[in-house]
Amino acid sequence: MQRHLFNHDGLRFSYLDSGGEAPVLLLLHARGMQASDFNSVAGRFAPGWRVVALDQRGHGETSPAQNVKPQDYVGDVGALLDHLSIARPVALLGHSLGGEIASRFAAAHPKRVRALIIEDMIVRHQHDYALDWEESLKAWLATSLPALVLRAGKRPVVQGEDVKERVRRRPNTLLVTIDSGQSIHIDKPDAFVATVLDFLGRLTGYEASLLVDDAA
């Protein structure tokens, strides 16, 4: 993973990129974390995937930012894809806050996303980056793209019920619970990578099924 920079919206953004011509797996970290937190698992998605991990605004080596709105994060993802001249739809993997942004980006730009992977996203929260439950759910239900939801089994029961509710309401969505704390990719990297690779390996079948459904 090599570090690179680009400018957008008056900020200097930093990201890590494994390079190559493989399909892109874009990683979006949690609040208070950074792209390099994925380093222990990023290399394990090669050679099938080119891994790109963004330091989101106000995090890591990207410029500080204040009064950030969800649409700002969403715009940053699009700006990164434009900077990289990525034309093919990407797989988006988001951890917590990153999962919220991945979901909202897919809702706003469904043709730019191939699949969603959501790692233990908090779905009932009061943080300043989030809109209310119904607005968040609206974005989540806006597409039927293949989605994998990874739930950390050591999280509270109420949180688990919220996750299950989101999965029940959305087609083409798989829920997998891993016995872990919130940062599954750090606590249980082997299970995390194996589950994500299994899901990514099924995408062709998922996408063929979706095309048949659309034609019908």
N, C-alpha and C positions, 0 to 999 in steps of 0.2 A: 504494500500500500504506500503510494507516494503522496505527499501533501502538495496541494495546489491552492491558488487564490483566484478570486474573481470579484468584481465590483458590481453591486446592485443596490438600488434604492438608497444611495448615499452611504452604504456600509461596505466594508471589506470582509468577504466571506472566505472561510477556509474549509477545505474538504479533502478527504482521502480517496484515492482511486487506484484500483489494482490494474487498470488498463486492459487492453485487449479488445477483441471483436465479439466476445460472447454477449448474450443478452444481459441487460443490466439489472442487478439487484440493488436497489437504493435503500440505505439504512438511515433511519431517523431516530435519534437518541431521546431519552427521557429528559424531563425538566431537571436542571442541575447537573446533567451529565454531558458527555461530548462524544464526537465520532470515534475517538481512540478507544472508548470503552468497548467497542466491538472487535478490537484487534485480536483477541484470543480466539474468535470464531470466524472472522472474515476470510482468512485464507483457506478455510475448509470448504468453501463453496466453489473453489476453482477445481477443474478448468471450465466447468459448465456455465459459470456465471462471472461476469465482470462486476465486482463489488465497488460501490461508491457510497461513502458515508459523509454526511454533511454536518459540520458544526453549525447548528442553528443560531439565528441571531441572538446575541447576548450570552452565548455559550462557547466554551473552548477557545480557539484562536480566532473566532469571528468577532467583529466589532461589538462593543456593548450596545444595548438598545433598551429603551424605556417605553412604557405604555404600548406594549406589543399586543396586537389583536390576532385572532386566528387567521384572518385573511392575509396578514403579513407573512406568517409562516408558510401559508399555502403559496403565496406569490414567490417566496424564496425558492421553493422546490421547483416551480416552473422555470425560474430564472437559471437555476443550476442545470436543468435539462437543456435549456436553450444554449447556455454557455458551452455545454459539451456536445452540442449539435446531435442530440440523440433523437432519432426519428421514430424508432420502434417503441411500442409500449413497454414499460418497465414493471418489474415486480417491486412493490413498495413494502418494506418491513419497518414498522414503527413500534417503539417501546414506550408505553405510557403516553406522555405528551406526544411523542412521535406517532403513536397509533392514532391519536385524535387528528393530527395533521394529515397523516396518510389517508384516513377516511374522508376528510374534507377535500383533499386534493382530488381524490378519485371522483367524488361527487361533482366537483367543478370541471374536471378534465377527464372524463371516463375513457376517451380514446387514447390517452397517454399512459394508461395503467393496464397492465396485463393481469395482475392479481394483487391481493392485499394479504399481508401477514401482520396480525396485531398481537403484540406481546404485552399481556397483562395491563391493559389500558384501564385506568380508573374511570368509571362511567357515571358516578355520582360525586361531583366535586364542587368546590367553591373557589378554585384558583382563578386568577385574573385572566388566564389565557383561554378559559373555557366559556362557552355559552351554556344555557340551561339544558336540562336533560332532553327535552323535546326537540330543541334545535340540533343537539348532537345526534339524536336518534334519526332525525330527518336526513342528515348527511349520510349516516350509516346505511339507511335504506334506499338511498338514491340510485344505487347501482346493484346489479346482480353479478358483478365480477366474482370469480372464484376467490374465496377468502378462507384463511386459516386463523383461528383465534386461539392463542396460547394463554391458558389461565394458570397462574401460580397457585398451587394447591395449599400453600401455607398462608394465603391471604384470608381475611375474614369471610365468614359464611355469607353475610349480606352482600358483600362485593361479588361473591361467586354467583349468587342468585341474579344479580343485575347483569352479569356477563351472559348467563344462560338465557335470560330474557332477550337480550340483543341477538343472540345466535338464533333463537327460535323464530324471531320475526324476519329473518333475512334468508333468502334461498342461496344455494350453492356455498354454504358456510359450514366449515368443520370446526368443532371445538375439541381441543386436546388439553387435558389438565396434567401438569408436571409438578411433582412434589418439590416445590422450590419456593424461595422468597420472590419478591417482585422482579428482580433482575435475573430472569431465567437463564439468559445467555451467559451470565457470570457464575451463577450458583450451580447450574447443571448444564454445562456447555455440550456434553456429548448427547444428551437427550434433546437439547435444543436443536443442534445441527441435524441430527438424524430425523427429527420430526419435520423440520423445514425442508430438508432435501427430499424427503418422501412426498411432501405436498407439491413442491416444485416439479418433481418428476411426473406428477399426474396431470400437469397443466394441459398438455395436448389433449388428453381425454376430456377434461373439463371444458375446454374451449370448443371442441367438436360438438359436445352436447349442447352448449349454449347456442352455437350456430344453428343446430337443428331446431331448437326451441324458438329461436328468432324467426326462422323460415316458416315455422308452423303458425 
